[in-house]
Amino acid sequence: MRLVKATRVSLKAHPHLNEKWLQERIVEDPTLLGLGDLAVKDVERRQPRAGRLDLLLSDPDSNRRYEVEIQLGATDEAHIIRTIEYWDIEKSRYPQYEHVAVIVAEDITSRFLNVISLLNKTIPLIAIQMQALQVGEALTLHATTVLDLTSLGTEEEDEPGQATDRSYWVGKGTPETIAIADELLELINEITPGMAFKYNKFYIGLTRNGVVDNFITLRIRKDFVLAEPRIPRTEELTAMLDEAGVDRMDYDSQWGRYRLRLRKSDLVERRDLLLDLIRRASDTPAPLET
């Protein structure tokens, strides 16, 4: 295999490629940002008494929205203020969603990284350095998350009124996906007996004797169950999941969870793997071999 050196291309100085071009590429493939398989909610979204938000992205498997502001060249004060202003407007208009401000620039210098890091302690803020690289005749985009979300709380700290019941999730799924969730609870109880579901608006958690212990959360969909075991990400475990053919989404770095789309066949074909994930998430040692 031949190693080819990539050459960085400045989009700001390029005669033809501009911010609009970069925006269109992200709209075509939002995974370029490295934030997961997001959906494009709006482009150039007009803001009341303000300008236009470059991109509004949403996570179809949660209630999270991303307010994305793009700038070629280096980020600056105006870029940061604009991003936070649009984030605040969207957050105020649509409080039922979780909102994350996303700064995208070709360069994020140490000076402004320090400023963004301070803001990140109180505002859910992500900074992404997006650079264009030329390899031979091809041009590629490389995104580096230089500042990720700071966890501001825990999932157990539910807001008042967020609790629901089983019927709420029955309406979101199908008899088959409800059965998958019930069978997953049976597997969980094989490893950690005494667990029961706690139904919340945005996910199904776990309790033992009334005490919340969300080492795995579930979200029921029409075609699958999204299971989110709380396990530190490792290359070894990620490779194990991929080799086993698990339908894996991007890792949730904010909450420290793998995100797996599970179907009926997984409960049979990957039962041992699921039990292993439950042990890891619940921090339950494997039984000693006799």
Buried (B, 14 or more C-beta within 10 A) or exposed (E): EEEEEBEEBEBBEEEEBEBEEBBEBBBEEBEBBBBBEBEBBBBEBEBEEEEEBBBBBBBEBBBBBBBBBBBBBBBBEEBBEBBBBBBBBBBEEEEEBBBBBBBBBBBBEEEBBEEBBEBBEEBBBBBBBBBBBEEEEEBEBEBEBBBBBEEEEEBEEBEEEEEBEEEBBEEEBEEEBBBBBEBBBEBBBEBBEEBEBBBBBBBBBBBEEEEBBBBBBBBBBEEBBBBBBBBEEEEEBBEBBEEBEBEBBBBBBBBBBBBBBBBBEBBEBBEEBBBBBBBBBBEEEEEEEE
